[in-house]
Amino acid sequence: MKKTLLAAAVVGAFSASAQAQSSVTLYGLIDAGVAYTSNSTTSTASGSKNFRATSGLINGSRWGLKGAEDLGGGNKAIFVLENGFSINNGTSGQNGRMFGRQAFVGLQNDKFGSVTIGRQYDSLVDYLAPLTLNGSSFGGTIAAHPYDNDNTNNSFRVNNSVKYSSANYNGLTFGGLYGFSNKAGDFANNRAFSAGVNYANGPLTVAAAYLERQGNTGANNTSGAVDTSAGGDSVFAASKQRVWGIGGNYAFGPATVGLVYTHTQLQGLTGLNFNSTAVAFGNDGLKFDNFEVNGRYMLTPAVSLSAAYTYTMAKQDSTDKKPKFHTVTLQADYRLSKRTDVYLTGSYQHISDNEGTGLQAGVGAAGGMSSTSSQTVVGTGIRHRF
């Protein structure tokens, strides 16, 4: 018996040595909790208070596989397959996709960066969103800008996409993405492209990014860059969506403060679907300007506090009205270990000057939009990473 075990150990050692240049890693995050919503509009009730179990109140629950194979000369083959799911009922997110969060394969070079192909995040999510509170683990989905109009909370991913991501050049990183329509004879029917840059030097980080999504120009193209089907990725059904933004973070001691501005322009808007609430528009135009100031403070290595205030100015072409949103988010987090933490978080949003526009107040990750001019969501939960 001892000889058999020894032989198996020797064979395993040689096998591990032969495979030392390749790796496949299983990873994931589970975010589960309970939350209270002050009021919401659903298909069965209006203005109801809601106590509910939550999955992904801050960060979406997910599991994935990522791997790399060393090809020599500083080159690697890389891949990522990542599934999003609800911890409440075990169903897949992103309209039931097996790997709806990310799915790509490509080549990486130590000096020049990587080129990948598949379903991927756009450059605005990669470079600018981490400077917002909703694009980080210190705020997440509950801190999303109204309707996630600038996609900094990655409401949609880009299918059929080719992405370039640079190497890190003394703190400078940049990249771009193009998502094909995959439609013969109609190259611009549901395509997307983006570019971004980020520079980190000591306590200072600054970033800028641009994203453009061109919607269905003719017959509905469900196999294009963004899933526009019912229950799909896209919040907005529009012929065009443009987003650009700039931002910066500065760290001093245990504190970090940030300021981010984004501008979103929608053309040919026919509808939106957010927090399980659908609103129809008549080929309208809509603009959003988001001004976010955020901060976080490490009381101890295990305890953090974070907050953000976002002022959003909107403008609707058909009514010429200018709704205004005020969104405040607070979070306290306690790390039980390197992989597990518990949190208490809350967000409040108020809208004004929105009569007749179809726009409503609605905190990200809430159980439905508000039936009044404001909505509050308070929740507590646990996150585990593996």
N, C-alpha and C positions, 0 to 999 in steps of 0.2 A: 504493500500500500504506500509506504514511504517513497519507494523508488518511482512509483507511478506519479505521485504528486511532484517529485523532483523533476521528472522528465517533462511534465506538463508546464512547470514553472520555467524550465529552460527554453522550451519551444515558445512559450508566451513572451519571454524576454527577447528572443530573436525576432519574433513577429512584431513586437512593439518597436524595436529598433528599425526594422524595415519600413514601418509606417510612420516614423517620427516626423517626416516632412509633410504629412497630411493630417487633418483634424476635422472632426465633425462634433459640434457642440449642441446639446439640447438646453434650451433656456426658456424662461417665461416670467410672467408677473400675474398675480391674482389680486384683484382689488374687490373686496366685498364689504358691505355695510348696510346701514339703515339710514333713511332720510325723511325729513318732513318738508312738505311744500305748502306754502301758505294758501295758495289758490291756483286752480288750473282748469283748463277747458279740455274735456275729452269727448269722445263720441257718445258717452252715456250721462255725463254730468257737466255742470258749469259752475264755477266758483266754489268748488269743493276743496277742503283741506285733504291732504294726502299723506299717509304714513306708508312707507314701502321699503322692501328690501332692494338693495342696489348692487349693480355690478359695474365697476368702472366709473364711480363718481368722480374720481380724480384721473386715474389712468386706466385705459381700457385693458381688460384682462386678455392675456395672450400667451401662446406657447409657440416656439419655433425651433428650427434647425438652421445652423449656419456652419459653413465649412470652408476650408482653404486647402489647396494643394500647391506645394512649392514646385515650380517649374524650372527653377534655376535662374541665375542671372538677375535676381531681384524681382522675378515675375511670379505671380500666383494666379491660379484659377479660384474664383470665389463664388459662393452662392448663399442665398437666404430664402427660407420658406417660413412664413409666419402666419399663424392662424389667430383670429380674434374670436372670442366666445363670451357668452354670458355665464357667469358662475351660478346664477339663480336657477337656470334650467338646462344648461349644458349645450345650448344651440350655438351654431356658428354665427358670427356677426357678418357685417359687410355683405348683406343680402344673401347669406347662406354659403358664401364661398369657403372652400377648404383652406386656402391660404389668401385670405382677403386683405390682410394688413400689408404684406409684402411678399413678392415672389420674383426673384431675379437671379441671373447668373452672368458672370463676366470675367474679365481679366484685370489684374492689378499690378502696377509697377511701382517699386519703392520711390523712384525719382519723379515719375510723371503723373501718378494717380491711377484711377480705375475707369473702365468703361463697362457698363452693365446694361442688360436688356431684360424687360419684364414689366411687372406691376410695381410701381415705385412711388416714393414721395417726391413732390416737386421741390425746386430749389428754395422757394420761400419757406417751406417747412424745414428744410435742412439748415439754412443759414440765418434766417431772421427770427423764426418762431421761438427758438430756445431763449431769446432775450425777453419774451413776454412771459407773464406768469402762467397763462393757460398752456403755453408750449413747454412747460417744465413740470417736474414732480411736486413743485411747491404751490401749484394752483390747479393745473389740469383742466379737465372738461368743464367743471363747475365755474371756472373763471373765463370761459369763452366770450369773445366779443359778440355783440348781438347777431344772431343767426349764423355765427361763425362766418361772417361775410367775407373775411380776408383769408380764410382757410388756414389760419395759424393754429387751429386745433385739428388740422388734417381731416376734415369731414370727408374729403374725397382724395383718392389716390389716382395715379395716371396709368392706364393700361397701355399696352403696345409701345412702351416708352424705351428710348435709348438715353442713358444718362452718363455724363462725364463728371467725375469728382476729382479735383486736384489732390496732389500730395500736400503736406503741410510745409510751407516755405517760411520758416521763422515766424510762425503765427498766422500767416496768410493762407486762407483756403478759399476756393471758388469752384463754380461748376455750372452746368446747364443741363437741361432736359428737353427732349422732344417726344411727344406722344402722337403716334400716327392715327389717322382716322380709320385706316384699313378698308376704305371704301373705294372701289374702282370708279374712276371717272368723277369723283367728288372729293378731292384731296383735303379740302378744308372742312368737310362735314364731320364735326366732333373731333377736333384735334386740340392739342395743348402744347405750350412751350414755356419755359421759365429759365431764369438765370439768377445767380446770387453770389455774394462775396461776404466773407467774414474775416475780421482781423482781431487777434487777441495778443495783447502785449502787457504783461504784468497784470495789474488790477483792471485794466481797461479792455473792453470788448465792444467792437462796433460792427454793424452789418447792414447790408442793403440787398433787396431782392425784387424781382419782377416776375409776374405770372400772368399769362393770358390763356383763356380757354374759349375756343370758338365752338359754339353749340351746333345743333342740327340746322343745316342750311336748306334742307329739303326733306325727304323722307326720314323718319326717325332712325338713326343709326345707333343701335344698342351695342354694337361691337366696336365702337370708337374708343377714344382716349379716356372718356369719363362715363361712368355708368349713369345714364339718364332715365333708366326704367323706374317704374313705381317701386318705392322701397330701396332704390339704389343709393349710390354714394352722394350724388349731387344734391345740395340743399336747393339750389336755384335752377329752374328751367329757363334758360335765356340763350339768345343767339350769340352773345358775347359777354365774357366776364374778364375784366382787367383788374389786377391788384399790384400795387407797388408799395414799398415801405422802407423805412430806415429806423435804426435804433441803436442804443448803446447801454451797456451795463458798466458800473464801476464798483469795485470791491475795496473796502477799507476795514481792516481787522476782521471781525466776525460778521460784518454787515455788507450787503450788496444792494445797490439801488439801480433802477433802470428806467429808461424812457423810450417808448416806441410809438411811431406814427405810421399808420397804414391808410391807403386810399383805395377804395373799391368802386368800380363803375360797372353797372349792368345795363345791357341793351337788349331790347326785344324780350323783356321779362314776361313770361306767361304764367308762372307759378313758383311757389316755394313749399318745401316740406321740412319742418324743424320741430323737434320735440313731439313727434307724432301728430303734428297739426299742419294741415295743408291749406294754403291760401292761393286763390286764383287771381291773376293779373291780366290785363288786356294789352299785351304787347307793349309793356311800359318800360320806362327808364328809371333807374334808381341808383343813387350814389350814397356811399358811406365814408365818413372820415373818422377814424378811431385814434384817440390820443390816450395812451396808457402810461401811467406812472406806477412803478412797482418797487417792492423792497422785501428783503428777507434778512433775518437776524438769527445767528446761532447762539442761543443762550448758553448752551453747553454742547459738547460734541454729539450729544444724543437728542437735544431738544432744539427745535427750530420754530420760528414764527415768521409768517409771510403775509403780505397784503398787497392789493392792487386796486387802483381806481381807474376806470376807463370812461371817458366822455366821448360819445359817438354822435355826430351830426349826420343826419340823413336828408336826402332831397328826392322827392318823387316828381317825375316829369308831368304826369297826367293831372295831378292836383296842385302842383307847384307848392306843396306843403313841405315843411322841414322838421320832421320829428327829431326829438333829442332823447338820447338814452344816457342814464347814469348807472354804472355797474360797479359795485364794491364787493370785493372778495377778501375773506380772512381765513387763515389756516394755522393751526398748531399741530405739530407733529412730534412724536416720541419714538425714537429708534430702540426697539427691544434688542436688536442685533444688527449685523451688517446687512442682513437680508429681510428682516421683518420689522415693520413699524405700524403704529396705530395713529390715527389722526382724528381731529375735530375740525370741520370746515363749514363755511357758510358763505352765501352770496346773495346780494340784494340788487335788483334792477328796477328802475323806474323809467317810464316813457311819457313824454308830453308832446302836444301838438300833432298827434297822430290820427285825429278823427277823420274817418273816410279814406284813410290810406291803406288799410288792411294790415298794417304793422302792429305787433303786440309786444308787450314785455314778456320775456321768457328766459330764465337762467339756463345756461347750458347744463345738460343732464337732468333737467327737471322732468317731472312726469306730466308733460303737457304745457302749453303756453298759458299765460295769465288771463283770467277773465276780467281783470281790472287794469289799472295803469301801472301796477307794480307786482312784483313777485319776490318771495324770499324762500330760499332753500337752505336747510341746515342738516348736516349729516355727520355721522361718525363711522369709522370702518377700520379695516386692517388690510395691509398690503404685504404680500410675501413674494420675494423674488427667488428664482432658482436657476 
